Amino acid sequence: MSRIGKMPIPLAGQARIEISDANIKVTGPKGALEQELTPQVNVQEENGVVTVQRVDDTKKSRAMHGLYRMLISNMVEGVTKGFTRKLEIAGVGYRAELKNDLLALTLGYSHMIYFKAPEGIQIEVPDQTTILISGIDKALVGQVAAKIRSFRKPEPYRGKGIKYEGEVIRRKEGKAAGK
């Protein structure tokens, strides 16, 4: 039995869940999220606790058991608290700013990079070297953070680029001078 899959999911006070045959919808104060269900798992809600059980003991069912439990757990947390990723920019002249609804990045290229946030994602720039990405869908928040980071990944020699908060960049030594 999956250790993650068998754990119950407590519904927060404001979260409501609707389960149909092939769909699950979680609604809360921050919004609503919907997820398609696979036929390998059954989802039940009783007394404010959601449980996920697998239909049979095939390899596919065992794989889906823990996955769908975490997806539902993330949906409940997202509609009640929300998710945030923080990006840090390092490098001389590298900066970020918000222009209207676009994130404008100056990353050492000959041009500025403009990024429009998808629907359901809020981007804030508290200072020129910090970007906050928040939303209710954990996967979408992570995907947007990865996309912004991909514009200038941190390089190992000087550490310049966009990195996640708390990410450790393994530094390399440059070329040694000839003898």
C-alpha positions, 0 to 999 in steps of 0.5 A: 500500500502506498504510504502517501496514497493511504493518508487522508486529506483533511478539508480546510474549513472553507474548502468544498469538494465535488466528486463526479465519475471522471472529475473532481472539483475543489472550491475555496476562498481563492478560487476553484480547481478541477482535475480529471480522474483516472479509472484506477482510483476511487475518491470519497469524501466523508465528514470533511476528510477525503480518501483515495483508494485504488481499484485493483493492485496493478502496477498502473493503479499503484502508481496512480494512487499516490499521484492522485492523493497528492494532486487532490491535496495540492488542490485543497492547499491551493484554493485555501492558502495558495502557492508562491515561488521566489526567484532571485536575479544575480548579475551586474545590470540584471534586473526585473520590472513590471510594465503594465501586465508584462514582466520586463527582464534585462538579463545581459542580452542585446534586448529586453525579454518580456513575459506575460503571465498566464491566467491565474498567475500573479507576478510581483517585483518587490525590488529589481532583483526579486520576482514573486510568482503566486497562484492557486495551481502548484504545477502552473506556478512551478512551470511559470517559475521554470520558464522565467528561470530558463531565460538566463539560468545561473552559470557556475563560474560567476553565479550570474542568472536567475535562480530559485530562492535557496538554490545552491549553485555549484561554483567551478574554478576558472582556467588556471594561468599557464606555468 
